[in-house]
Amino acid sequence: MIDLLKYYVINKDKFVTTLENSEKVDLRLSVNSRTAEVLDKRTAHFNKTIFIDVTKNNASLKGSIHKYYNVTEEFGNQNYNDFSYCNYKYAINHLQNSFSIDNDDTRITNLEFGLNIETKEDPEKLINNHILMYDYKTPTIDEKFRGKGDYLEFKTTDYSIKIYNKSKQNAITDKNILRIELKITGARYLKKHFNIYTLNDLDRNRFQLLFNKLLEHFNKLLIVDELILTKHDRIDETMLFQQGTNSNYWKEIRQNARNKLKFKNDFENLLKANCLLKTKNQLKFLLNDKFKEMMNCDLEILKYIA
């Protein structure tokens, strides 16, 4: 569920001392390539997945906690398998114990929360033919990565909605894995909506709140079963469908709130009346089902590694 995570260590001096005395990391100085001046910045990689950055005023850790878990448990440097709430707790405690960091002694600024769901349809077809817009706006990023993946991202100020083809990204041929993710890039968003400040705040209740917010944003996605309204005789409804699936039309009516609201209601009622939301409803079902599965674990069975 939680993948990328970035947080600052409040007690920087103690953390740096731990790093300097550790045999687990190779803390390297940064040098100005032009002047050869030694900069007040040191960096390191830990366990192939966590980037450590130390400057004059701050010390931070950033990386995929999902990949960290898999590397630690020798499942490979990947994040396409399931990653439960208990797996997350295990991984974060392992990471923190490696550097004697108290979870309260942290300040989270960025995180990604999402789910890998196995779909019947090829994720490439879902992304290309069914997932059109978010809040009736086109993707900020629509990439194909030279045939190695299909990726959509809808960016806002403090967060993004990311949807991508996890199976193609990892050359998986026996499963269709679609990733749907909420990427939070602003600490104020974490505080305002989830009351998340430190790693200790990422408990079961916050995971539920994060999932609720993911679903809230998912509901704003325009996902239709067909790109053309077939076997339909009413010209007015055919025009309504064509306009509603056209991002340029939404740009035209955006300035008139009253007209936009009426059109939005008419268009969404048309989708429901013509049963064009089966794909979206199925994806929502898979998200709910996967979240329940990932939360259904017992922390008591875990042995936190020092």
C-alpha positions in Angstrom: 0.0 0.0 0.0 2.5 2.7 1.1 5.3 2.7 -1.4 7.5 5.8 -1.7 8.1 7.5 1.7 10.1 10.6 2.5 10.7 11.8 6.1 13.1 14.0 8.0 14.9 12.9 11.2 14.4 15.6 13.8 17.4 14.7 15.9 19.8 15.2 13.1 23.1 15.2 15.1 22.3 11.8 16.8 21.3 10.3 13.4 24.5 11.5 11.7 26.6 10.1 14.6 24.9 6.8 14.1 25.6 6.9 10.3 29.3 7.8 10.9 29.7 4.8 13.2 27.7 2.4 11.1 29.2 -0.3 8.8 25.9 -0.6 7.0 26.2 2.6 4.9 28.9 4.4 3.0 28.3 8.1 3.8 29.8 10.1 0.9 30.8 13.7 0.7 29.5 15.9 -2.2 32.0 17.9 -4.2 31.5 20.8 -6.6 32.6 19.3 -9.9 33.8 22.7 -11.2 35.7 24.1 -8.2 36.4 20.9 -6.3 35.0 22.6 -3.2 33.7 20.1 -0.6 30.0 20.9 0.0 28.1 20.7 3.3 26.1 17.7 2.0 26.6 14.0 2.4 24.6 11.1 0.8 24.3 7.4 1.0 22.2 4.5 -0.2 21.0 1.8 2.2 19.7 -1.6 1.2 19.7 -0.6 -2.5 16.3 1.2 -1.9 16.6 4.0 0.6 18.4 7.3 -0.2 19.9 9.2 2.8 20.5 12.9 2.4 22.4 14.9 5.1 22.8 18.7 4.7 23.8 21.4 7.1 20.3 21.8 8.5 18.5 18.5 7.7 18.7 14.8 7.4 16.2 12.8 5.4 15.4 9.3 4.2 13.6 8.7 1.0 12.7 5.6 -1.0 10.3 2.7 -1.6 9.5 1.0 1.7 7.8 -1.7 -0.4 11.1 -2.4 -2.2 13.0 -2.1 1.0 10.8 -4.9 2.5 11.3 -7.1 -0.5 15.1 -6.7 -0.6 15.3 -7.3 3.1 13.2 -10.5 2.8 15.1 -11.5 -0.4 12.1 -11.2 -2.7 14.0 -9.0 -5.1 14.2 -5.3 -5.7 10.6 -4.9 -6.9 7.2 -3.6 -5.7 4.7 -5.5 -7.8 3.8 -8.1 -5.2 1.3 -7.6 -2.4 2.5 -5.4 0.5 0.2 -5.6 3.5 -0.2 -3.3 6.5 1.8 -5.7 8.6 4.5 -5.9 5.9 4.8 -2.1 6.1 5.0 -2.2 9.9 7.7 -4.8 9.7 9.7 -2.9 7.1 9.5 0.5 8.8 10.6 -0.9 12.2 13.4 -2.8 10.5 14.6 0.4 8.8 14.2 2.6 12.0 16.0 0.0 14.2 18.9 -0.1 11.7 19.7 3.5 12.6 18.2 3.7 16.2 15.6 6.3 15.1 12.5 6.7 17.2 9.3 6.9 15.0 8.2 10.0 16.9 11.6 11.6 16.0 10.5 12.0 12.3 8.6 14.4 10.1 6.9 13.0 7.0 6.6 15.2 4.0 5.8 12.8 1.1 4.2 9.4 0.6 2.5 7.3 -2.0 -0.5 5.2 -1.1 -1.9 2.8 -3.6 -2.9 -0.8 -4.5 -1.8 -3.3 -7.1 -5.0 -5.0 -8.4 -5.2 -7.9 -10.7 -7.6 -7.2 -13.6 -9.2 -9.4 -16.2 -8.5 -6.9 -19.0 -5.0 -6.0 -20.0 -4.0 -2.8 -18.1 -2.8 -1.3 -21.4 -6.3 -1.5 -22.8 -7.8 -0.1 -19.6 -5.5 2.9 -19.7 -5.8 3.5 -23.4 -9.5 2.8 -24.0 -11.3 3.3 -20.7 -9.6 5.8 -18.3 -10.0 9.2 -19.9 -9.9 12.0 -17.4 -9.7 13.0 -13.7 -12.2 15.7 -12.6 -12.8 16.1 -16.4 -9.2 17.1 -17.0 -6.7 15.2 -19.2 -3.6 13.6 -17.7 -0.7 15.8 -16.9 1.6 12.9 -18.0 0.7 10.2 -20.4 3.8 8.0 -21.1 4.5 4.7 -22.8 8.2 4.3 -21.8 9.1 2.9 -25.2 6.7 0.0 -24.9 7.8 -0.9 -21.4 4.8 0.6 -19.6 1.6 2.6 -19.8 1.4 5.5 -17.3 -1.1 8.2 -16.5 -0.6 10.9 -13.9 -3.0 13.7 -13.0 -1.1 16.4 -11.0 -2.5 19.0 -8.6 -0.6 21.2 -6.2 -0.3 18.8 -3.2 -1.1 15.4 -4.7 -1.3 13.4 -7.9 -3.3 10.4 -9.0 -1.1 7.8 -10.7 -2.4 4.9 -12.8 0.0 2.5 -14.5 0.6 -0.9 -16.0 2.5 -2.7 -13.3 2.7 -6.0 -15.2 4.3 -4.5 -18.3 6.6 -2.3 -16.2 8.0 -5.5 -14.6 7.7 -7.8 -17.7 5.1 -10.0 -16.0 3.3 -12.1 -18.6 1.0 -14.3 -16.5 -0.9 -11.6 -14.6 -2.6 -8.3 -15.4 -1.5 -5.9 -12.7 -2.8 -2.3 -12.6 -1.5 0.1 -10.0 -3.8 2.9 -8.8 -2.1 5.4 -6.4 -2.4 8.6 -4.5 0.9 10.4 -4.5 1.1 13.1 -1.8 3.8 15.7 -2.3 2.8 18.3 0.4 3.2 17.9 4.2 0.2 20.3 4.7 -2.0 17.9 2.8 -0.9 15.0 5.1 -1.6 17.2 8.2 -4.9 18.6 7.0 -6.6 15.5 5.7 -5.0 12.7 7.8 -3.4 14.4 10.8 -0.1 12.7 9.8 3.1 14.2 11.2 5.4 11.3 12.2 5.9 7.7 11.3 4.0 6.7 14.5 0.9 8.3 12.9 0.8 5.7 10.2 -1.5 3.4 12.1 -4.5 1.3 10.9 -6.8 4.3 11.3 -4.6 6.5 9.0 -4.4 3.7 6.4 -8.2 3.6 6.3 -8.3 7.4 5.9 -5.7 7.2 3.1 -7.7 4.5 1.4 -10.9 6.6 1.8 -9.2 9.5 0.1 -7.9 7.3 -2.7 -11.4 6.2 -3.4 -12.6 9.8 -3.2 -10.2 10.7 -6.0 -10.9 7.4 -7.9 -14.6 8.4 -8.0 -13.5 11.6 -9.9 -12.0 9.5 -12.7 -13.9 9.3 -16.0 -13.8 5.6 -16.8 -16.2 4.4 -19.5 -16.9 1.0 -21.0 -17.0 2.3 -24.6 -15.5 5.3 -26.5 -18.5 5.3 -28.9 -22.1 5.2 -27.9 -23.2 2.3 -30.1 -26.7 1.0 -31.0 -28.2 4.3 -30.0 -30.8 6.2 -32.1 -31.2 9.4 -30.1 -29.0 12.1 -31.6 -29.2 14.3 -28.6 -27.8 11.6 -26.3 -25.1 10.7 -28.9 -24.0 14.3 -28.9 -24.1 14.4 -25.1 -21.8 11.4 -25.0 -19.4 12.7 -27.6 -19.1 16.1 -25.8 -18.8 14.4 -22.3 -15.8 12.3 -23.4 -14.1 15.2 -25.1 -11.7 17.1 -22.8 -11.9 20.2 -25.1 -15.6 20.6 -24.5 -15.0 20.5 -20.7 -12.5 23.3 -21.1 -15.1 25.4 -23.0 -17.8 25.1 -20.4 -15.5 25.3 -17.3 -16.0 29.1 -17.0 -19.7 28.8 -16.7 -20.3 26.9 -13.4 -24.1 26.7 -13.8 -23.9 25.2 -17.4 -21.1 22.9 -16.3 -23.0 21.5 -13.4 -26.1 20.8 -15.5 -24.1 19.2 -18.3 -22.1 17.1 -15.7 -25.4 15.8 -14.2 -26.9 15.0 -17.6 -23.7 13.3 -18.8 -23.3 11.2 -15.6 -27.0 10.2 -15.7 -26.5 9.1 -19.4 -23.6 6.9 -18.4 -25.6 5.2 -15.7 -28.7 4.8 -17.9 -26.7 3.1 -20.6 -24.8 0.9 -18.1 -21.4 2.3 -19.2 -19.8 2.2 -15.8 -19.2 -1.5 -15.4 -15.4 -1.2 -15.9 -15.2 1.6 -13.2 -17.4 -0.3 -10.8 -15.3 -3.5 -11.2 -12.1 -1.6 -10.6 -13.6 0.0 -7.5 -14.7 -3.5 -6.3 -11.1 -4.8 -6.8 -9.7 -1.8 -4.9 -12.0 -2.4 -1.9 -11.3 -6.2 -2.0 -7.5 -5.7 -2.1 -7.5 -3.2 0.7 -9.4 -5.5 3.0 -7.0 -8.3 2.2 -4.0 -6.1 2.8 -5.3 -4.9 6.2 -6.4 -8.4 7.3 -3.2 -9.3 9.2 -2.1 -9.7 12.8 0.8 -7.5 14.0 1.3 -9.9 17.0 2.8 -12.5 14.7 5.6 -10.2 13.5 9.1 -10.3 14.9 10.6 -6.8 14.5 14.2 -7.0 13.6 16.7 -5.0 15.6 
